[in-house]
Amino acid sequence: MGNPLDPSTGAPLSRVFYFDYDEAIISRDDLDVLALHAVFLQENRNVRAVLEGHCDERGTRDYNLALGERRAMAVSSFLVSSGTGASQIESVSYGEERPANPNSSEAAWAQNRRVEIVY
């Protein structure tokens, strides 16, 4: 399934949400888009979403797996509190194992600290 669309513009919704270093707090800037994902899931109860939590390479493997899980759970909690059925959502953490950018720089690390929604 492709991206759900923004009802006001018809453009695909972003499915990637970024986090600050060592944080699992959703950015205020992402709340409106996540709310649209929640509406999409509410209107399509047969659709399932996997929330993939990711980290940059800093930190131990175990720490990064736990941080990726906290990030995915933060998005999951938001979606469920917005009316999405909990059975529609699965959370998984990849820690540092699947970087979006394999370089070792602040810009690369910022791209790797994320949750991706996969429908």
C-alpha positions as CSV (number, residue, x, y, z in Angstrom):
1,M,0.0,0.0,0.0
2,G,1.3,3.5,-0.8
3,N,1.4,6.5,1.4
4,P,-1.9,7.8,2.8
5,L,-2.6,11.2,1.4
6,D,-3.1,14.6,3.1
7,P,-6.8,15.3,2.6
8,S,-6.2,19.1,2.1
9,T,-3.4,18.8,-0.5
10,G,-3.6,15.3,-1.9
11,A,0.2,15.0,-1.3
12,P,1.5,11.8,0.3
13,L,2.0,12.0,4.1
14,S,5.5,11.8,5.4
15,R,6.1,8.4,7.0
16,V,9.5,9.3,8.7
17,F,9.6,11.1,12.0
18,Y,12.9,12.3,13.4
19,F,14.1,12.5,17.1
20,D,16.7,14.5,19.0
21,Y,19.8,12.8,20.3
22,D,19.1,10.3,23.0
23,E,15.4,11.3,23.0
24,A,12.1,9.5,22.4
25,I,9.8,12.6,22.4
26,I,7.8,13.3,19.3
27,S,8.5,16.7,17.8
28,R,5.6,19.2,17.9
29,D,6.1,19.7,14.2
30,D,5.2,16.1,13.6
31,L,2.0,15.9,15.6
32,D,-0.3,17.2,12.8
33,V,1.0,14.6,10.3
34,L,0.8,11.8,12.9
35,A,-2.8,12.8,13.5
36,L,-3.5,12.4,9.8
37,H,-2.0,8.9,10.0
38,A,-4.3,8.1,12.9
39,V,-7.3,9.3,10.9
40,F,-6.2,7.1,8.0
41,L,-5.8,4.1,10.2
42,Q,-9.2,4.7,11.9
43,E,-10.9,4.9,8.5
44,N,-9.1,1.8,7.2
45,R,-9.4,-0.7,10.1
46,N,-8.0,-3.5,7.9
47,V,-4.7,-1.7,7.4
48,R,-1.8,-2.5,9.6
49,A,1.2,-0.3,10.3
50,V,4.7,-1.3,11.5
51,L,6.5,1.4,13.4
52,E,10.3,0.9,12.9
53,G,12.4,2.6,15.5
54,H,16.0,3.5,14.6
55,C,19.0,5.1,16.2
56,D,22.4,6.5,15.2
57,E,25.5,4.5,15.8
58,R,26.5,6.1,19.1
59,G,25.7,4.0,22.2
60,T,25.8,0.3,22.7
61,R,23.8,-2.2,20.7
62,D,21.5,-3.0,23.6
63,Y,21.0,0.7,24.5
64,N,20.2,1.6,20.9
65,L,17.7,-1.3,20.6
66,A,15.9,-0.1,23.7
67,L,16.0,3.6,22.5
68,G,14.6,2.6,19.1
69,E,11.8,0.7,20.9
70,R,11.0,3.7,23.1
71,R,10.8,5.9,19.9
72,A,8.5,3.4,18.2
73,M,6.3,3.2,21.3
74,A,6.1,7.0,21.5
75,V,4.6,7.0,18.0
76,S,2.4,4.0,18.8
77,S,1.0,5.7,22.0
78,F,0.2,8.8,20.1
79,L,-1.7,6.9,17.4
80,V,-3.6,4.8,19.8
81,S,-4.5,7.8,22.0
82,S,-5.8,9.4,18.8
83,G,-8.2,6.5,18.1
84,T,-6.2,4.0,16.1
85,G,-6.8,0.4,17.1
86,A,-3.9,-1.1,19.0
87,S,-4.2,-4.3,17.0
88,Q,-3.4,-2.3,13.8
89,I,0.1,-1.3,15.1
90,E,3.2,-3.3,15.6
91,S,6.4,-1.7,16.9
92,V,9.9,-3.0,16.2
93,S,13.4,-1.6,16.9
94,Y,16.3,-1.9,14.6
95,G,18.6,0.2,16.8
96,E,21.6,1.2,14.7
97,E,21.3,-1.8,12.4
98,R,19.6,0.0,9.4
99,P,21.0,3.5,9.0
100,A,19.4,5.8,6.5
101,N,22.8,7.4,6.1
102,P,25.9,5.3,6.8
103,N,28.2,8.2,7.4
104,S,29.6,9.2,10.8
105,S,28.6,12.9,11.1
106,E,26.0,15.0,12.9
107,A,24.0,15.3,9.7
108,A,24.0,11.5,9.1
109,W,23.2,10.8,12.8
110,A,20.2,13.2,12.6
111,Q,18.9,11.2,9.6
112,N,19.3,7.9,11.5
113,R,17.4,9.0,14.7
114,R,13.9,8.2,13.4
115,V,10.7,6.1,13.3
116,E,9.4,5.0,10.0
117,I,5.8,4.0,9.4
118,V,5.5,1.0,7.1
119,Y,2.0,0.1,5.9
